[in-house]
Amino acid sequence: MEIVVKQLRMILDQFEQKFLQEKPFIIGDEISLADVVAVVDLMEPFALGVEIFQDRPKLDAWRGRVEEALGTELFQEAYKNVMNMLTQTREPLDPPTAGALKAKLSYLYK
């Protein structure tokens, strides 16, 4: 387990340095699909109890911006589904949540 945590720290360092740099989001000033995908991936170890945001103010601030851009309710609903996947009780997004997420991200597919 120690080696996995060490590798995760290295990955988080690289993510902050190479992708976030000094930008609010991965690609620049606005949220993109890259941010949504990345935050879901990073919530997996967090959901398992690994405090990946502790002592990482840049990463935590980015996560907060992603949550704010998506809306707290939608972010929490998506996070709940990550938790469900990890506990093998995966449920599809309910239609209102799926629609809200699609509406938030629709500009990415134009």
Biopython code that builds the backbone (N, CA, C, O; Angstrom):
import numpy as np
from Bio.PDB.StructureBuilder import StructureBuilder

atoms = [
    (1, "MET", "N", (0.833, -1.195, 0.000)),
    (1, "MET", "CA", (0.000, 0.000, 0.000)),
    (1, "MET", "C", (0.877, 1.259, 0.000)),
    (1, "MET", "O", (0.528, 2.262, -0.621)),
    (2, "GLU", "N", (2.003, 1.199, 0.690)),
    (2, "GLU", "CA", (2.879, 2.366, 0.785)),
    (2, "GLU", "C", (3.382, 2.794, -0.585)),
    (2, "GLU", "O", (3.464, 3.989, -0.869)),
    (3, "ILE", "N", (3.716, 1.837, -1.431)),
    (3, "ILE", "CA", (4.213, 2.173, -2.769)),
    (3, "ILE", "C", (3.119, 2.813, -3.613)),
    (3, "ILE", "O", (3.397, 3.703, -4.417)),
    (4, "VAL", "N", (1.883, 2.370, -3.438)),
    (4, "VAL", "CA", (0.760, 2.944, -4.182)),
    (4, "VAL", "C", (0.550, 4.395, -3.760)),
    (4, "VAL", "O", (0.328, 5.258, -4.609)),
    (5, "VAL", "N", (0.617, 4.669, -2.469)),
    (5, "VAL", "CA", (0.463, 6.033, -1.972)),
    (5, "VAL", "C", (1.601, 6.913, -2.489)),
    (5, "VAL", "O", (1.378, 8.065, -2.861)),
    (6, "LYS", "N", (2.800, 6.380, -2.512)),
    (6, "LYS", "CA", (3.961, 7.124, -3.022)),
    (6, "LYS", "C", (3.768, 7.462, -4.502)),
    (6, "LYS", "O", (4.040, 8.586, -4.925)),
    (7, "GLN", "N", (3.301, 6.496, -5.279)),
    (7, "GLN", "CA", (3.048, 6.731, -6.706)),
    (7, "GLN", "C", (1.925, 7.752, -6.891)),
    (7, "GLN", "O", (1.996, 8.601, -7.779)),
    (8, "LEU", "N", (0.892, 7.671, -6.057)),
    (8, "LEU", "CA", (-0.208, 8.626, -6.140)),
    (8, "LEU", "C", (0.299, 10.037, -5.863)),
    (8, "LEU", "O", (-0.092, 10.979, -6.553)),
    (9, "ARG", "N", (1.153, 10.194, -4.876)),
    (9, "ARG", "CA", (1.732, 11.515, -4.582)),
    (9, "ARG", "C", (2.501, 12.048, -5.782)),
    (9, "ARG", "O", (2.404, 13.229, -6.115)),
    (10, "MET", "N", (3.259, 11.182, -6.424)),
    (10, "MET", "CA", (4.033, 11.587, -7.597)),
    (10, "MET", "C", (3.097, 12.028, -8.729)),
    (10, "MET", "O", (3.354, 13.032, -9.393)),
    (11, "ILE", "N", (2.029, 11.286, -8.943)),
    (11, "ILE", "CA", (1.054, 11.617, -9.980)),
    (11, "ILE", "C", (0.385, 12.957, -9.673)),
    (11, "ILE", "O", (0.192, 13.777, -10.571)),
    (12, "LEU", "N", (0.031, 13.180, -8.407)),
    (12, "LEU", "CA", (-0.596, 14.442, -8.024)),
    (12, "LEU", "C", (0.372, 15.614, -8.210)),
    (12, "LEU", "O", (-0.033, 16.692, -8.644)),
    (13, "ASP", "N", (1.642, 15.403, -7.884)),
    (13, "ASP", "CA", (2.657, 16.441, -8.113)),
    (13, "ASP", "C", (2.712, 16.798, -9.601)),
    (13, "ASP", "O", (2.711, 17.974, -9.966)),
    (14, "GLN", "N", (2.760, 15.785, -10.442)),
    (14, "GLN", "CA", (2.827, 16.018, -11.885)),
    (14, "GLN", "C", (1.560, 16.702, -12.396)),
    (14, "GLN", "O", (1.631, 17.585, -13.250)),
    (15, "PHE", "N", (0.422, 16.302, -11.884)),
    (15, "PHE", "CA", (-0.845, 16.906, -12.295)),
    (15, "PHE", "C", (-0.845, 18.399, -11.979)),
    (15, "PHE", "O", (-1.232, 19.218, -12.812)),
    (16, "GLU", "N", (-0.410, 18.744, -10.773)),
    (16, "GLU", "CA", (-0.360, 20.157, -10.379)),
    (16, "GLU", "C", (0.652, 20.932, -11.224)),
    (16, "GLU", "O", (0.366, 22.046, -11.662)),
    (17, "GLN", "N", (1.806, 20.363, -11.450)),
    (17, "GLN", "CA", (2.885, 21.068, -12.145)),
    (17, "GLN", "C", (2.675, 21.147, -13.652)),
    (17, "GLN", "O", (2.913, 22.196, -14.251)),
    (18, "LYS", "N", (2.238, 20.070, -14.268)),
    (18, "LYS", "CA", (2.165, 20.026, -15.728)),
    (18, "LYS", "C", (0.803, 20.415, -16.290)),
    (18, "LYS", "O", (0.723, 20.977, -17.382)),
    (19, "PHE", "N", (-0.261, 20.126, -15.561)),
    (19, "PHE", "CA", (-1.591, 20.409, -16.093)),
    (19, "PHE", "C", (-2.200, 21.671, -15.489)),
    (19, "PHE", "O", (-2.658, 22.547, -16.222)),
    (20, "LEU", "N", (-2.209, 21.771, -14.178)),
    (20, "LEU", "CA", (-2.812, 22.949, -13.565)),
    (20, "LEU", "C", (-1.919, 24.177, -13.677)),
    (20, "LEU", "O", (-2.390, 25.274, -13.979)),
    (21, "GLN", "N", (-0.640, 23.987, -13.433)),
    (21, "GLN", "CA", (0.317, 25.096, -13.429)),
    (21, "GLN", "C", (-0.277, 26.230, -12.590)),
    (21, "GLN", "O", (-0.547, 26.040, -11.405)),
    (22, "GLU", "N", (-0.481, 27.386, -13.179)),
    (22, "GLU", "CA", (-1.093, 28.508, -12.453)),
    (22, "GLU", "C", (-2.468, 28.860, -13.018)),
    (22, "GLU", "O", (-2.978, 29.957, -12.792)),
    (23, "LYS", "N", (-3.064, 27.917, -13.757)),
    (23, "LYS", "CA", (-4.357, 28.142, -14.395)),
    (23, "LYS", "C", (-5.479, 27.695, -13.460)),
    (23, "LYS", "O", (-5.273, 26.811, -12.628)),
    (24, "PRO", "N", (-6.649, 28.289, -13.585)),
    (24, "PRO", "CA", (-7.774, 27.844, -12.755)),
    (24, "PRO", "C", (-8.292, 26.457, -13.134)),
    (24, "PRO", "O", (-8.773, 25.710, -12.282)),
    (25, "PHE", "N", (-8.186, 26.119, -14.437)),
    (25, "PHE", "CA", (-8.637, 24.819, -14.916)),
    (25, "PHE", "C", (-7.545, 24.218, -15.799)),
    (25, "PHE", "O", (-6.590, 24.911, -16.151)),
    (26, "ILE", "N", (-7.666, 22.971, -16.154)),
    (26, "ILE", "CA", (-6.619, 22.269, -16.892)),
    (26, "ILE", "C", (-6.275, 22.967, -18.206)),
    (26, "ILE", "O", (-5.100, 23.130, -18.532)),
    (27, "ILE", "N", (-7.292, 23.378, -18.958)),
    (27, "ILE", "CA", (-7.038, 23.961, -20.265)),
    (27, "ILE", "C", (-6.885, 25.479, -20.197)),
    (27, "ILE", "O", (-6.312, 26.077, -21.108)),
    (28, "GLY", "N", (-7.375, 26.099, -19.158)),
    (28, "GLY", "CA", (-7.265, 27.557, -19.076)),
    (28, "GLY", "C", (-8.201, 28.148, -18.050)),
    (28, "GLY", "O", (-8.270, 27.701, -16.906)),
    (29, "ASP", "N", (-8.923, 29.166, -18.488)),
    (29, "ASP", "CA", (-9.765, 29.923, -17.567)),
    (29, "ASP", "C", (-11.167, 29.360, -17.382)),
    (29, "ASP", "O", (-11.893, 29.795, -16.488)),
    (30, "GLU", "N", (-11.559, 28.397, -18.214)),
    (30, "GLU", "CA", (-12.909, 27.842, -18.124)),
    (30, "GLU", "C", (-12.846, 26.328, -17.972)),
    (30, "GLU", "O", (-11.912, 25.678, -18.441)),
    (31, "ILE", "N", (-13.851, 25.786, -17.314)),
    (31, "ILE", "CA", (-13.922, 24.341, -17.116)),
    (31, "ILE", "C", (-14.052, 23.649, -18.471)),
    (31, "ILE", "O", (-14.647, 24.186, -19.405)),
    (32, "SER", "N", (-13.490, 22.459, -18.557)),
    (32, "SER", "CA", (-13.587, 21.659, -19.779)),
    (32, "SER", "C", (-13.874, 20.210, -19.394)),
    (32, "SER", "O", (-13.887, 19.848, -18.217)),
    (33, "LEU", "N", (-14.097, 19.416, -20.396)),
    (33, "LEU", "CA", (-14.316, 17.989, -20.161)),
    (33, "LEU", "C", (-13.108, 17.372, -19.464)),
    (33, "LEU", "O", (-13.257, 16.441, -18.672)),
    (34, "ALA", "N", (-11.915, 17.885, -19.755)),
    (34, "ALA", "CA", (-10.697, 17.381, -19.103)),
    (34, "ALA", "C", (-10.791, 17.520, -17.592)),
    (34, "ALA", "O", (-10.380, 16.617, -16.864)),
    (35, "ASP", "N", (-11.325, 18.634, -17.107)),
    (35, "ASP", "CA", (-11.477, 18.840, -15.670)),
    (35, "ASP", "C", (-12.479, 17.861, -15.071)),
    (35, "ASP", "O", (-12.258, 17.316, -13.989)),
    (36, "VAL", "N", (-13.578, 17.645, -15.778)),
    (36, "VAL", "CA", (-14.618, 16.746, -15.274)),
    (36, "VAL", "C", (-14.085, 15.321, -15.170)),
    (36, "VAL", "O", (-14.294, 14.642, -14.165)),
    (37, "VAL", "N", (-13.401, 14.877, -16.210)),
    (37, "VAL", "CA", (-12.844, 13.516, -16.206)),
    (37, "VAL", "C", (-11.794, 13.387, -15.098)),
    (37, "VAL", "O", (-11.782, 12.403, -14.358)),
    (38, "ALA", "N", (-10.921, 14.383, -14.994)),
    (38, "ALA", "CA", (-9.848, 14.322, -13.996)),
    (38, "ALA", "C", (-10.402, 14.332, -12.579)),
    (38, "ALA", "O", (-9.926, 13.581, -11.728)),
    (39, "VAL", "N", (-11.388, 15.161, -12.315)),
    (39, "VAL", "CA", (-11.905, 15.230, -10.949)),
    (39, "VAL", "C", (-12.589, 13.918, -10.563)),
    (39, "VAL", "O", (-12.495, 13.485, -9.415)),
    (40, "VAL", "N", (-13.271, 13.289, -11.509)),
    (40, "VAL", "CA", (-13.903, 11.991, -11.209)),
    (40, "VAL", "C", (-12.822, 10.962, -10.878)),
    (40, "VAL", "O", (-12.963, 10.195, -9.925)),
    (41, "ASP", "N", (-11.748, 10.947, -11.660)),
    (41, "ASP", "CA", (-10.653, 10.011, -11.381)),
    (41, "ASP", "C", (-10.022, 10.277, -10.014)),
    (41, "ASP", "O", (-9.691, 9.341, -9.287)),
    (42, "LEU", "N", (-9.859, 11.543, -9.669)),
    (42, "LEU", "CA", (-9.232, 11.872, -8.387)),
    (42, "LEU", "C", (-10.163, 11.630, -7.204)),
    (42, "LEU", "O", (-9.703, 11.445, -6.077)),
    (43, "MET", "N", (-11.451, 11.631, -7.452)),
    (43, "MET", "CA", (-12.382, 11.370, -6.352)),
    (43, "MET", "C", (-12.394, 9.891, -5.960)),
    (43, "MET", "O", (-12.845, 9.544, -4.868)),
    (44, "GLU", "N", (-11.905, 9.021, -6.841)),
    (44, "GLU", "CA", (-11.886, 7.592, -6.510)),
    (44, "GLU", "C", (-10.997, 7.290, -5.305)),
    (44, "GLU", "O", (-11.473, 6.664, -4.357)),
    (45, "PRO", "N", (-9.714, 7.711, -5.298)),
    (45, "PRO", "CA", (-8.927, 7.446, -4.089)),
    (45, "PRO", "C", (-9.464, 8.207, -2.880)),
    (45, "PRO", "O", (-9.390, 7.723, -1.751)),
    (46, "PHE", "N", (-10.005, 9.398, -3.122)),
    (46, "PHE", "CA", (-10.594, 10.175, -2.026)),
    (46, "PHE", "C", (-11.767, 9.410, -1.415)),
    (46, "PHE", "O", (-11.924, 9.359, -0.195)),
    (47, "ALA", "N", (-12.587, 8.818, -2.284)),
    (47, "ALA", "CA", (-13.740, 8.047, -1.809)),
    (47, "ALA", "C", (-13.315, 6.828, -0.997)),
    (47, "ALA", "O", (-14.074, 6.337, -0.161)),
    (48, "LEU", "N", (-12.103, 6.345, -1.244)),
    (48, "LEU", "CA", (-11.589, 5.193, -0.498)),
    (48, "LEU", "C", (-10.879, 5.607, 0.793)),
    (48, "LEU", "O", (-10.335, 4.768, 1.511)),
    (49, "GLY", "N", (-10.893, 6.914, 1.076)),
    (49, "GLY", "CA", (-10.315, 7.387, 2.324)),
    (49, "GLY", "C", (-8.917, 7.967, 2.221)),
    (49, "GLY", "O", (-8.322, 8.314, 3.242)),
    (50, "VAL", "N", (-8.377, 8.080, 1.015)),
    (50, "VAL", "CA", (-7.059, 8.678, 0.832)),
    (50, "VAL", "C", (-7.256, 10.190, 0.746)),
    (50, "VAL", "O", (-7.929, 10.686, -0.157)),
    (51, "GLU", "N", (-6.671, 10.909, 1.682)),
    (51, "GLU", "CA", (-6.843, 12.360, 1.759)),
    (51, "GLU", "C", (-5.957, 13.067, 0.736)),
    (51, "GLU", "O", (-4.960, 13.694, 1.095)),
    (52, "ILE", "N", (-6.329, 12.961, -0.546)),
    (52, "ILE", "CA", (-5.474, 13.498, -1.601)),
    (52, "ILE", "C", (-5.444, 15.018, -1.627)),
    (52, "ILE", "O", (-4.505, 15.598, -2.172)),
    (53, "PHE", "N", (-6.429, 15.671, -1.062)),
    (53, "PHE", "CA", (-6.479, 17.132, -1.101)),
    (53, "PHE", "C", (-5.800, 17.767, 0.110)),
    (53, "PHE", "O", (-5.522, 18.966, 0.110)),
    (54, "GLN", "N", (-5.536, 16.973, 1.129)),
    (54, "GLN", "CA", (-4.878, 17.472, 2.339)),
    (54, "GLN", "C", (-3.453, 17.919, 1.984)),
    (54, "GLN", "O", (-2.719, 17.202, 1.304)),
    (55, "ASP", "N", (-3.084, 19.088, 2.444)),
    (55, "ASP", "CA", (-1.753, 19.656, 2.192)),
    (55, "ASP", "C", (-1.499, 19.924, 0.716)),
    (55, "ASP", "O", (-0.345, 20.013, 0.296)),
    (56, "ARG", "N", (-2.544, 20.052, -0.067)),
    (56, "ARG", "CA", (-2.433, 20.373, -1.489)),
    (56, "ARG", "C", (-3.426, 21.488, -1.815)),
    (56, "ARG", "O", (-4.460, 21.237, -2.434)),
    (57, "PRO", "N", (-3.119, 22.708, -1.404)),
    (57, "PRO", "CA", (-4.078, 23.805, -1.607)),
    (57, "PRO", "C", (-4.397, 24.075, -3.076)),
    (57, "PRO", "O", (-5.529, 24.435, -3.399)),
    (58, "LYS", "N", (-3.429, 23.910, -3.964)),
    (58, "LYS", "CA", (-3.685, 24.145, -5.393)),
    (58, "LYS", "C", (-4.693, 23.127, -5.922)),
    (58, "LYS", "O", (-5.634, 23.486, -6.630)),
    (59, "LEU", "N", (-4.492, 21.866, -5.580)),
    (59, "LEU", "CA", (-5.384, 20.804, -6.021)),
    (59, "LEU", "C", (-6.774, 20.968, -5.418)),
    (59, "LEU", "O", (-7.782, 20.795, -6.102)),
    (60, "ASP", "N", (-6.817, 21.302, -4.139)),
    (60, "ASP", "CA", (-8.103, 21.476, -3.465)),
    (60, "ASP", "C", (-8.862, 22.676, -4.024)),
    (60, "ASP", "O", (-10.082, 22.621, -4.178)),
    (61, "ALA", "N", (-8.147, 23.758, -4.328)),
    (61, "ALA", "CA", (-8.797, 24.936, -4.913)),
    (61, "ALA", "C", (-9.356, 24.607, -6.291)),
    (61, "ALA", "O", (-10.455, 25.040, -6.636)),
    (62, "TRP", "N", (-8.601, 23.839, -7.083)),
    (62, "TRP", "CA", (-9.079, 23.411, -8.400)),
    (62, "TRP", "C", (-10.345, 22.573, -8.261)),
    (62, "TRP", "O", (-11.324, 22.797, -8.973)),
    (63, "ARG", "N", (-10.326, 21.602, -7.336)),
    (63, "ARG", "CA", (-11.512, 20.766, -7.113)),
    (63, "ARG", "C", (-12.709, 21.642, -6.744)),
    (63, "ARG", "O", (-13.825, 21.403, -7.205)),
    (64, "GLY", "N", (-12.473, 22.645, -5.918)),
    (64, "GLY", "CA", (-13.544, 23.563, -5.539)),
    (64, "GLY", "C", (-14.091, 24.347, -6.725)),
    (64, "GLY", "O", (-15.298, 24.568, -6.826)),
    (65, "ARG", "N", (-13.199, 24.770, -7.626)),
    (65, "ARG", "CA", (-13.647, 25.493, -8.828)),
    (65, "ARG", "C", (-14.458, 24.581, -9.749)),
    (65, "ARG", "O", (-15.452, 25.007, -10.337)),
    (66, "VAL", "N", (-14.030, 23.336, -9.869)),
    (66, "VAL", "CA", (-14.784, 22.381, -10.692)),
    (66, "VAL", "C", (-16.165, 22.174, -10.084)),
    (66, "VAL", "O", (-17.168, 22.184, -10.797)),
    (67, "GLU", "N", (-16.218, 21.986, -8.773)),
    (67, "GLU", "CA", (-17.507, 21.806, -8.097)),
    (67, "GLU", "C", (-18.393, 23.026, -8.296)),
    (67, "GLU", "O", (-19.583, 22.889, -8.578)),
    (68, "GLU", "N", (-17.832, 24.199, -8.156)),
    (68, "GLU", "CA", (-18.612, 25.426, -8.322)),
    (68, "GLU", "C", (-19.119, 25.565, -9.758)),
    (68, "GLU", "O", (-20.267, 25.951, -9.980)),
    (69, "ALA", "N", (-18.269, 25.253, -10.723)),
    (69, "ALA", "CA", (-18.656, 25.369, -12.134)),
    (69, "ALA", "C", (-19.776, 24.393, -12.494)),
    (69, "ALA", "O", (-20.678, 24.729, -13.262)),
    (70, "LEU", "N", (-19.712, 23.205, -11.944)),
    (70, "LEU", "CA", (-20.756, 22.208, -12.210)),
    (70, "LEU", "C", (-21.999, 22.450, -11.364)),
    (70, "LEU", "O", (-23.110, 22.088, -11.749)),
    (71, "GLY", "N", (-21.794, 23.056, -10.225)),
    (71, "GLY", "CA", (-22.868, 23.214, -9.242)),
    (71, "GLY", "C", (-22.704, 22.144, -8.179)),
    (71, "GLY", "O", (-22.494, 20.972, -8.491)),
    (72, "THR", "N", (-22.801, 22.552, -6.925)),
    (72, "THR", "CA", (-22.543, 21.622, -5.818)),
    (72, "THR", "C", (-23.457, 20.407, -5.860)),
    (72, "THR", "O", (-23.011, 19.284, -5.625)),
    (73, "GLU", "N", (-24.727, 20.626, -6.157)),
    (73, "GLU", "CA", (-25.673, 19.502, -6.159)),
    (73, "GLU", "C", (-25.305, 18.475, -7.226)),
    (73, "GLU", "O", (-25.308, 17.272, -6.962)),
    (74, "LEU", "N", (-24.992, 18.944, -8.420)),
    (74, "LEU", "CA", (-24.615, 18.040, -9.507)),
    (74, "LEU", "C", (-23.293, 17.344, -9.203)),
    (74, "LEU", "O", (-23.145, 16.148, -9.457)),
    (75, "PHE", "N", (-22.340, 18.084, -8.664)),
    (75, "PHE", "CA", (-21.048, 17.511, -8.297)),
    (75, "PHE", "C", (-21.233, 16.404, -7.260)),
    (75, "PHE", "O", (-20.659, 15.323, -7.392)),
    (76, "GLN", "N", (-22.029, 16.676, -6.237)),
    (76, "GLN", "CA", (-22.264, 15.683, -5.185)),
    (76, "GLN", "C", (-22.981, 14.450, -5.729)),
    (76, "GLN", "O", (-22.694, 13.328, -5.310)),
    (77, "GLU", "N", (-23.910, 14.653, -6.656)),
    (77, "GLU", "CA", (-24.618, 13.519, -7.249)),
    (77, "GLU", "C", (-23.647, 12.641, -8.045)),
    (77, "GLU", "O", (-23.701, 11.415, -7.962)),
    (78, "ALA", "N", (-22.762, 13.276, -8.815)),
    (78, "ALA", "CA", (-21.769, 12.516, -9.582)),
    (78, "ALA", "C", (-20.812, 11.795, -8.635)),
    (78, "ALA", "O", (-20.455, 10.640, -8.865)),
    (79, "TYR", "N", (-20.397, 12.482, -7.568)),
    (79, "TYR", "CA", (-19.498, 11.888, -6.578)),
    (79, "TYR", "C", (-20.173, 10.693, -5.904)),
    (79, "TYR", "O", (-19.523, 9.686, -5.627)),
    (80, "LYS", "N", (-21.457, 10.804, -5.645)),
    (80, "LYS", "CA", (-22.202, 9.691, -5.037)),
    (80, "LYS", "C", (-22.127, 8.467, -5.951)),
    (80, "LYS", "O", (-22.007, 7.338, -5.475)),
    (81, "ASN", "N", (-22.197, 8.692, -7.255)),
    (81, "ASN", "CA", (-22.110, 7.575, -8.193)),
    (81, "ASN", "C", (-20.724, 6.959, -8.213)),
    (81, "ASN", "O", (-20.595, 5.750, -8.406)),
    (82, "VAL", "N", (-19.679, 7.763, -8.019)),
    (82, "VAL", "CA", (-18.324, 7.213, -7.884)),
    (82, "VAL", "C", (-18.278, 6.305, -6.664)),
    (82, "VAL", "O", (-17.747, 5.196, -6.722)),
    (83, "MET", "N", (-18.839, 6.787, -5.557)),
    (83, "MET", "CA", (-18.881, 5.972, -4.332)),
    (83, "MET", "C", (-19.641, 4.669, -4.582)),
    (83, "MET", "O", (-19.208, 3.603, -4.143)),
    (84, "ASN", "N", (-20.761, 4.751, -5.280)),
    (84, "ASN", "CA", (-21.548, 3.561, -5.573)),
    (84, "ASN", "C", (-20.762, 2.569, -6.424)),
    (84, "ASN", "O", (-20.834, 1.361, -6.201)),
    (85, "MET", "N", (-20.007, 3.083, -7.405)),
    (85, "MET", "CA", (-19.207, 2.190, -8.243)),
    (85, "MET", "C", (-18.162, 1.465, -7.402)),
    (85, "MET", "O", (-17.891, 0.283, -7.610)),
    (86, "LEU", "N", (-17.588, 2.184, -6.461)),
    (86, "LEU", "CA", (-16.548, 1.579, -5.635)),
    (86, "LEU", "C", (-17.106, 0.562, -4.657)),
    (86, "LEU", "O", (-16.394, -0.333, -4.205)),
    (87, "THR", "N", (-18.379, 0.703, -4.334)),
    (87, "THR", "CA", (-18.991, -0.249, -3.409)),
    (87, "THR", "C", (-19.872, -1.264, -4.135)),
    (87, "THR", "O", (-20.634, -2.006, -3.515)),
    (88, "GLN", "N", (-19.747, -1.280, -5.478)),
    (88, "GLN", "CA", (-20.463, -2.243, -6.312)),
    (88, "GLN", "C", (-21.973, -2.068, -6.291)),
    (88, "GLN", "O", (-22.703, -3.018, -6.573)),
    (89, "THR", "N", (-22.456, -0.878, -5.962)),
    (89, "THR", "CA", (-23.895, -0.629, -6.010)),
    (89, "THR", "C", (-24.174, 0.457, -7.039)),
    (89, "THR", "O", (-24.993, 1.349, -6.817)),
    (90, "ARG", "N", (-23.493, 0.367, -8.145)),
    (90, "ARG", "CA", (-23.597, 1.393, -9.176)),
    (90, "ARG", "C", (-25.027, 1.519, -9.674)),
    (90, "ARG", "O", (-25.698, 0.537, -9.989)),
    (91, "GLU", "N", (-25.458, 2.757, -9.730)),
    (91, "GLU", "CA", (-26.768, 3.069, -10.273)),
    (91, "GLU", "C", (-26.568, 4.093, -11.379)),
    (91, "GLU", "O", (-25.710, 4.968, -11.261)),
    (92, "PRO", "N", (-27.346, 4.000, -12.452)),
    (92, "PRO", "CA", (-27.205, 5.020, -13.488)),
    (92, "PRO", "C", (-27.651, 6.372, -12.945)),
    (92, "PRO", "O", (-28.445, 6.447, -12.008)),
    (93, "LEU", "N", (-27.132, 7.426, -13.541)),
    (93, "LEU", "CA", (-27.587, 8.754, -13.154)),
    (93, "LEU", "C", (-29.076, 8.849, -13.436)),
    (93, "LEU", "O", (-29.555, 8.379, -14.468)),
    (94, "ASP", "N", (-29.797, 9.456, -12.516)),
    (94, "ASP", "CA", (-31.210, 9.640, -12.762)),
    (94, "ASP", "C", (-31.365, 10.654, -13.900)),
    (94, "ASP", "O", (-30.478, 11.485, -14.097)),
    (95, "PRO", "N", (-32.462, 10.608, -14.648)),
    (95, "PRO", "CA", (-32.621, 11.485, -15.814)),
    (95, "PRO", "C", (-32.435, 12.977, -15.530)),
    (95, "PRO", "O", (-31.793, 13.652, -16.335)),
    (96, "PRO", "N", (-32.959, 13.529, -14.434)),
    (96, "PRO", "CA", (-32.723, 14.965, -14.200)),
    (96, "PRO", "C", (-31.239, 15.296, -14.001)),
    (96, "PRO", "O", (-30.759, 16.315, -14.499)),
    (97, "THR", "N", (-30.524, 14.451, -13.286)),
    (97, "THR", "CA", (-29.092, 14.688, -13.067)),
    (97, "THR", "C", (-28.324, 14.529, -14.360)),
    (97, "THR", "O", (-27.460, 15.351, -14.665)),
    (98, "ALA", "N", (-28.615, 13.490, -15.129)),
    (98, "ALA", "CA", (-27.951, 13.281, -16.411)),
    (98, "ALA", "C", (-28.214, 14.468, -17.342)),
    (98, "ALA", "O", (-27.309, 14.929, -18.038)),
    (99, "GLY", "N", (-29.447, 14.954, -17.348)),
    (99, "GLY", "CA", (-29.787, 16.108, -18.178)),
    (99, "GLY", "C", (-29.058, 17.359, -17.740)),
    (99, "GLY", "O", (-28.582, 18.129, -18.575)),
    (100, "ALA", "N", (-28.967, 17.569, -16.435)),
    (100, "ALA", "CA", (-28.259, 18.742, -15.918)),
    (100, "ALA", "C", (-26.776, 18.681, -16.268)),
    (100, "ALA", "O", (-26.187, 19.691, -16.653)),
    (101, "LEU", "N", (-26.175, 17.509, -16.137)),
    (101, "LEU", "CA", (-24.767, 17.353, -16.479)),
    (101, "LEU", "C", (-24.558, 17.580, -17.978)),
    (101, "LEU", "O", (-23.605, 18.242, -18.388)),
    (102, "LYS", "N", (-25.450, 17.029, -18.780)),
    (102, "LYS", "CA", (-25.353, 17.209, -20.228)),
    (102, "LYS", "C", (-25.481, 18.685, -20.591)),
    (102, "LYS", "O", (-24.745, 19.183, -21.443)),
    (103, "ALA", "N", (-26.405, 19.380, -19.953)),
    (103, "ALA", "CA", (-26.586, 20.812, -20.233)),
    (103, "ALA", "C", (-25.344, 21.607, -19.847)),
    (103, "ALA", "O", (-24.933, 22.507, -20.579)),
    (104, "LYS", "N", (-24.745, 21.283, -18.703)),
    (104, "LYS", "CA", (-23.540, 21.988, -18.262)),
    (104, "LYS", "C", (-22.385, 21.775, -19.223)),
    (104, "LYS", "O", (-21.563, 22.671, -19.412)),
    (105, "LEU", "N", (-22.315, 20.593, -19.833)),
    (105, "LEU", "CA", (-21.174, 20.245, -20.678)),
    (105, "LEU", "C", (-21.475, 20.351, -22.172)),
    (105, "LEU", "O", (-20.599, 20.072, -22.991)),
    (106, "SER", "N", (-22.676, 20.741, -22.537)),
    (106, "SER", "CA", (-23.081, 20.720, -23.956)),
    (106, "SER", "C", (-22.203, 21.615, -24.809)),
    (106, "SER", "O", (-21.962, 21.299, -25.974)),
    (107, "TYR", "N", (-21.722, 22.711, -24.271)),
    (107, "TYR", "CA", (-20.881, 23.601, -25.077)),
    (107, "TYR", "C", (-19.576, 22.931, -25.495)),
    (107, "TYR", "O", (-18.929, 23.385, -26.439)),
    (108, "LEU", "N", (-19.186, 21.877, -24.822)),
    (108, "LEU", "CA", (-17.942, 21.195, -25.161)),
    (108, "LEU", "C", (-18.082, 20.379, -26.450)),
    (108, "LEU", "O", (-17.079, 20.067, -27.092)),
    (109, "TYR", "N", (-19.289, 20.037, -26.827)),
    (109, "TYR", "CA", (-19.503, 19.166, -27.975)),
    (109, "TYR", "C", (-19.902, 19.917, -29.239)),
    (109, "TYR", "O", (-20.242, 19.294, -30.244)),
    (110, "LYS", "N", (-19.865, 21.246, -29.203)),
    (110, "LYS", "CA", (-20.243, 22.046, -30.373)),
    (110, "LYS", "C", (-19.105, 22.147, -31.345)),
    (110, "LYS", "O", (-19.240, 22.783, -32.390)),
]
sb = StructureBuilder()
sb.init_structure("model")
sb.init_model(0)
sb.init_chain("A")
sb.init_seg("    ")
for serial, (resi, resn, name, xyz) in enumerate(atoms, 1):
    if name == "N":
        sb.init_residue(resn, " ", resi, " ")
    sb.init_atom(name, np.array(xyz, "f"), 0.0, 1.0, " ", f" {name:<3s}", serial, name[0])
structure = sb.get_structure()
